[in-house]
């Protein structure tokens, strides 16, 4: 996640809590073209849709760690602003999707108010793709730091997508071209704050179980609280949910719903939620820096063709036809996201994990 310095300043993750077991993938090895590491990255992306990306011993990784420290301080600072100032920038979905979301704006699965506040900053604003919307002066003064961090994350995104493309046997730029930084999109930096959980009433779900809408999510934080639902576990059983333990010098990477769509159900978008932090970590605020990558607004959401991506004929032969795929295939990413949002609000479609389809072994050249 962040550097060891930030971890040393926080209460430790409790040793008596058994966290989820997830792969740790080396950015340095991916950049070096290590085939074993590339396959481990692909398998983690297919089977769970979550992994830790180890940033150590790599120049881009070290820049990322320094960037996390900078933007982490921005997350703390923006949430320290007076509430009256933050409320001048409140989100108003579905039209105004960037800005400040107060705690309690959404509901958890029990109907209780959520316990998370966040500030969303649009990539299109950061990269000057559009006339910049108003933001608090505090953020405007740190704009160069935000742009620098987003640039470095975009470099990592290119490396990751090229690796996955190689394992799928498709051109290296196939998925990268669908989320260009110069095309308008819903990509954003999200600066999150969870308040301490000091009472029994506070120790509950803080953010409803969900999957991410986009393509890839990069999370940096220090305090625990994020939980995942392992494959084949019951979401209604509280003991099924497992904490993810933040690790110094790593980013947590997970995939959004677009990736199963584009790969015919191969890459996985997995259910997760935010709960209260474990142990003494519950006594302090939890700050997180998230980059949520979304496809370009005009990109079509249909399955891509080529390499090891299963075809519709493969679906028929294997009996793995994906519900709603034909309906969604003709939509642009912008239309697709809006439709998913409406369906979720209306309860037409409930959040669920998708992907994880097995592939035949790759034939070596």
Buried (B, 14 or more C-beta within 10 A) or exposed (E): BBBEEBBEEBBEBBEEEEBBEBBEBBBBBBBEEBEEBBBBBBEBBBBBBBBBBBBEEBEBBBBBBBBBBBBBBBBEBBBEBEEEEBEEBEBEEEEEBBBBBBBEBEEBBEEBEBBBBBBBBBBBBBBEBEEEEEBBEEBEEBBEBBBBBBBBBBEBBBBBBBBBBBBBEBBBEBBBEBBEBEBBBBBBBBBBBBBBBEEEEBBBBBBBBBBBBBBBBBBBBBBBBBBBBBBEBEBEEEEBBBBBBBBBBBBBBBBBBBBBBBBBBBBBBBBBBBBBBBBEBBEBEBBBBBBBBBBBBEBBBBBBEEBBBBEBEBBEEEEEEBEEBEEBEEBBBBBBBEBBBEEBEEEEEEBBBBBBBEBEEBEEE
